[in-house]
Amino acid sequence: MTNGVTFGHKALMTAVCHGISRRFGPISGLHAAKEALMRPFVLTLTLTAALAAPAFALVPINEEPVIGEKLLQGFIGDAIADNCPTMQARKLRALGELNKLRDYALAQGYPSDVVREFVTSKEEKAKFKAKAADWLKAKGAEPGKPEAYCRIGEEEIARQSLIGSLLRSTR
């Protein structure tokens, strides 16, 4: 769009963008040449971005490694708190970590409804509980033997791991 703009000295100029981008008319036809050079570049850049978009496609949220690992640690901490009488869950800390994880998922590009569906899925919850039980079993914990859960909980607190940060020892 070209507008006629008048400045304080009453000289009329023709300018694009309300006279901000040029002073008193073109000195030469260089501005048109620059625009002509930029047009293929912008088109190429746009097409490249559009074609590269599938390369940046998100993995399913239940396969995202950071989300899966942190949720697994939360389920492990929960299992320890449930099976050890001297361990308590730090519920506010767990809620804070869950909120951080939600924010991470949203920042990665997952829609909020996908995140909500994943967190509330009973199937996913069962999978993570099974993985947590396997992890605890590999560390020596067995249902009905609280001393093993307590030992693992104390070790995790001493290591200052995420699991340990979700637990409070009452010893």
C-alpha positions in Angstrom: 0.0 0.0 0.0 1.4 3.4 -0.9 0.4 6.5 0.9 1.2 10.2 0.4 2.8 11.5 3.6 3.6 15.1 4.5 6.4 16.0 6.9 7.1 19.2 8.8 8.9 20.8 5.9 5.8 20.2 3.7 7.6 17.9 1.2 5.3 15.2 -0.1 6.7 11.8 -0.3 5.4 8.4 -1.3 6.0 5.7 1.3 5.0 2.3 2.3 4.1 1.6 5.9 3.0 5.2 6.7 6.3 6.7 5.8 8.3 5.0 8.4 10.4 2.7 6.2 11.5 5.4 3.6 12.3 9.0 3.7 11.6 11.1 0.6 10.8 8.6 -2.1 13.1 6.0 -3.7 16.6 7.1 -4.6 16.8 4.2 -7.0 14.9 1.0 -7.8 17.0 -0.9 -5.3 14.1 -1.5 -2.9 12.1 -3.3 -5.6 15.2 -5.4 -6.4 15.7 -6.4 -2.8 12.0 -7.4 -2.5 12.3 -9.5 -5.7 15.4 -11.2 -4.2 13.6 -11.9 -0.9 10.5 -13.4 -2.5 12.0 -16.8 -3.6 13.9 -17.0 -0.3 10.8 -16.5 1.8 8.9 -19.0 -0.4 11.7 -21.6 -0.1 11.9 -21.1 3.7 8.1 -21.5 4.0 8.0 -24.7 1.9 11.0 -26.1 3.8 9.3 -25.5 7.1 6.0 -27.0 5.8 7.7 -30.1 4.5 9.9 -30.6 7.6 6.9 -30.4 9.9 6.3 -34.2 9.8 10.0 -34.7 11.0 9.1 -32.8 14.2 6.0 -34.9 14.8 5.5 -35.8 18.4 5.9 -39.4 19.6 2.8 -40.7 21.5 2.8 -39.2 24.9 3.0 -42.6 26.6 6.2 -43.2 24.7 7.9 -39.9 25.6 10.9 -40.9 27.6 11.1 -37.9 30.0 7.4 -38.1 30.9 7.5 -41.9 31.3 10.6 -41.9 33.5 9.3 -39.2 35.9 5.9 -40.8 36.1 7.5 -44.1 36.9 9.5 -42.6 39.7 6.3 -41.1 41.1 4.6 -44.5 41.0 7.7 -46.1 42.7 7.6 -43.5 45.5 3.8 -44.1 45.9 4.4 -47.8 46.2 7.1 -47.3 48.8 4.9 -45.0 50.9 2.0 -47.5 50.7 4.1 -50.5 51.8 6.5 -49.0 54.4 5.0 -47.8 57.7 7.9 -45.4 58.3 7.5 -43.6 55.0 5.0 -41.0 54.1 4.3 -39.5 50.7 5.1 -35.8 50.3 1.8 -35.0 48.5 2.4 -31.3 47.8 5.8 -32.1 46.4 4.3 -34.8 44.2 1.6 -32.4 43.0 4.3 -29.9 42.2 6.2 -32.4 40.2 3.1 -33.5 38.4 2.4 -29.9 37.5 6.0 -29.5 36.2 5.5 -32.6 34.1 2.2 -31.3 32.7 4.0 -28.0 31.8 6.8 -29.9 30.1 4.3 -31.9 28.0 2.5 -28.8 27.0 5.8 -27.1 26.1 6.7 -30.1 23.9 3.5 -29.5 21.9 1.1 -32.0 23.3 -2.4 -30.6 23.5 -3.9 -30.3 26.9 -6.7 -32.7 26.2 -4.1 -35.4 25.3 -2.2 -34.7 28.5 -5.4 -34.9 30.6 -6.5 -38.1 28.9 -3.1 -39.7 29.5 -3.0 -38.7 33.2 -6.5 -40.0 33.9 -6.2 -43.2 31.8 -6.7 -46.3 34.0 -4.8 -48.5 31.5 -1.7 -46.2 31.7 -1.9 -46.1 35.5 -2.0 -50.0 35.5 1.1 -50.1 33.2 3.1 -47.7 35.4 2.1 -49.6 38.6 3.3 -52.8 37.0 6.6 -51.2 35.9 7.0 -49.8 39.5 6.4 -53.2 41.0 9.0 -54.7 38.6 11.6 -52.0 39.5 11.0 -52.6 43.2 11.2 -56.3 42.8 14.5 -56.0 41.1 15.7 -53.9 44.1 14.6 -56.7 46.5 11.1 -55.5 47.6 8.3 -58.0 47.9 4.7 -57.5 48.9 4.2 -58.3 52.6 7.8 -57.4 53.5 7.8 -53.8 54.5 11.4 -53.7 55.6 12.6 -54.0 52.0 10.4 -51.1 50.9 11.6 -49.0 53.9 15.3 -49.8 53.0 14.7 -48.8 49.4 12.9 -45.6 50.5 15.8 -44.6 52.8 18.3 -45.3 50.1 16.4 -43.1 47.6 16.1 -40.3 50.2 19.9 -40.5 50.9 20.6 -40.4 47.1 18.4 -37.3 46.8 16.6 -38.8 43.8 13.2 -37.8 42.6 11.8 -40.9 44.3 13.5 -39.8 47.6 12.2 -36.3 47.2 8.6 -37.6 47.1 9.1 -39.4 50.4 9.4 -38.4 54.1 10.9 -40.8 56.6 9.3 -40.8 60.1 12.2 -42.7 61.7 
